[in-house]
Amino acid sequence: MNPSTVGGQAISSINTMNQSALSQAQIEQFREKGYIIPDYRLPQSTLQSMRQQYEALLEENASVSPDFMLGPHLTTPGSQGIRGSNHWLEFATHPDLMNMAAQLIGEDIILWGTTIFGKPAKNGKETPWHQDGDYYPIRPLETLTIWIALDDVTKDNGPMRFIPGSHKGRKLYSHHWQESGDLTINEVCDSEHFDESRAEDLLLEAGQVSFHDVYMIHGSGANSTARRRSFYCPSDARGLSL
Ligand SMILES: O=C(O)CCC(=O)C(=O)O
């Protein structure tokens, strides 16, 4: 397998680990529906260490809204001024995750961005319906997003919701700007492009992961429960040289 890169630096080559390999049926499901939940869970020790790093990140960045934290891997402040840590690069490039991503987009992979959608208890913000490609600052859109659940995600604490198959046209639909402090992002996909009644909830236990296509229409409701619903979200692209 080719070496992969993170921010232009070579990372260790990807191990082939059977427990994280996707089946042909799962790969086909990704092509058809635009997302998958593999039969996989991060090792407990990795989840533990992600949660510890998350507590440290929240403490160090108390002035940033935990709903949407861009670039927790940055050690020099990025656009939101976040002071992060390299640990988030290690988590994002966990060999099992790279192995599965390679099955979906090919082996020549670049990790180009990370985000944490923290959705805190009681007042976690809604993420409106959108396509990632509408706001991802990368072209071509040969990229996917991995979701790593740091907490259990249930029907009532603001799960992600996908419109299955909405990625298939491989086109970006019109979005509009919605000014509101109650949203994580303000770009909203115009409602004529999808049927919300077809949405499927992404319910995960902490340590489970999902992969979704960059053209997928998705969003999530607010979290008014007493339970946090945080996700770490690395994005990988293929075949690019930065
Ligand atoms: O975490 C959420 O609820 C939504 C995240 C999302 O929509 C995204 O990654 O583009």
The ligand as an SDF file (V2000), in Angstrom:
LIG
                    3D

 10  9  0  0  0  0  0  0  0  0999 V2000
  -22.7290   16.5160   14.1320 O   0  0  0  0  0  0  0  0  0  0  0  0
  -23.7150   16.8470   13.5190 C   0  0  0  0  0  0  0  0  0  0  0  0
  -24.7670   16.8050   14.0750 O   0  0  0  0  0  0  0  0  0  0  0  0
  -23.6700   17.2330   12.0930 C   0  0  0  0  0  0  0  0  0  0  0  0
  -22.3230   17.1990   11.4870 C   0  0  0  0  0  0  0  0  0  0  0  0
  -22.3100   17.4550   10.0240 C   0  0  0  0  0  0  0  0  0  0  0  0
  -23.3180   17.6800    9.4910 O   0  0  0  0  0  0  0  0  0  0  0  0
  -21.1270   17.4740    9.1730 C   0  0  0  0  0  0  0  0  0  0  0  0
  -20.1030   16.9240    9.5140 O   0  0  0  0  0  0  0  0  0  0  0  0
  -21.1700   18.0170    8.0800 O   0  0  0  0  0  0  0  0  0  0  0  0
  1  2  2  0
  2  3  1  0
  2  4  1  0
  4  5  1  0
  5  6  1  0
  6  7  2  0
  6  8  1  0
  8  9  2  0
  8 10  1  0
M  END
$$$$
